[in-house]
Every structure is written in structure tokens, then in C-alpha cells.
Amino acid sequence: MSDQKTEGKPVIPSEIPIHFVKGAGFRVAHANGVWFGSDPQGNLHLTFYSERTPIPKTMVLKLSDQGQIIGEDETKREGKQGIVREMEIDIVMSPDAASAFYEMFGQNIKTAINNLHAAS
């Protein structure tokens, strides 16, 4: 930005570049949903998660007389039952930031839906 002044007032530029730089911890996370809440300071927490069936802890494979794998004895499989929700990342936002995100995200959803309908 310029430090130029006009009649004692700084000149405000008509545009400003924004540089997007990925932080060292940047990653892409798939999300099936989001768990949310707040903290004592009034910030909002959005914890994005992915869902999957459990990965077995152990399994027993059946072998032929020649030592070839011929299947699994599923009655001996050990592991969790149900669905696993793997918490991927917790995003913390102030109420003001969350409100701005809500407005912007809502507009992006409308645009995406309109584009989908226009393409079909």
C-alpha cells in the first residue's frame, strides 16, 4: 500500500491483493458430517468427522490343506460393532466469524444448486 497523502489524508487503494498460503498443518479432510458446540469463551467449535464401518481388530483366515487362503471364519472376527465416527478436525470460530461464514456458505450452496440445475 502507498503512504501517499492527499490533503493530509492517506490515499485508500481501490483494491488489495490477498495471498493464499497453506500453513504447515494444512490438509484435506473428507467429512460426512459435523458435530458442533461452544466453549466458555463463546467460540463455536465445528468438529468435522468421517464415518465408516469398523476395521477388525483381528480376523481368522481358513487355509486349505496346501496352505492356501480359502476364506475367513467370520465367527472369530474381533472388533467394534456399529459405525465409527472418526473426528478429523475441530474448527474454532468466533460468533462473528461463524455468522459471516454462514452467510457466505449459504450463498455458495445456492449457487452450486443453481449450477447443478442449469447443467441438467
Residue, then its C-alpha position, 0 to 999 in steps of 0.5 A: m500500500s502507498d503512504q501517499k497523502t492527499e490533503g493530509k489524508p492517506v490515499i485508500p487503494s481501490e483494491i488489495p491483493i490477498h495471498f493464499v498460503k497453506g500453513a504447515g498443518f494444512r490438509v484435506a479432510h473428507a467429512n460426512g458430517v459435523w458435530f458442533g458446540s461452544d466453549p466458555q469463551g463463546n467460540l463455536h467449535l465445528t468438529f468435522y468427522s468421517e464415518r465408516t464401518p469398523i476395521p477388525k481388530t483381528m480376523v481368522l483366515k481358513l487355509s486349505d490343506q496346501g496352505q492356501i487362503i480359502g476364506e475367513d471364519e467370520t465367527k472369530r472376527e474381533g472388533k467394534q460393532g456399529i459405525v465409527r465416527e472418526m473426528e478429523i478436525d475441530i474448527v474454532m470460530s468466533p460468533d462473528a466469524a461463524s455468522a459471516f461464514y454462514e452467510m457466505f456458505g449459504q450463498n455458495i450452496k445456492t449457487a452450486i444448486n443453481n449450477l447443478h440445475a442449469a447443467s441438467 
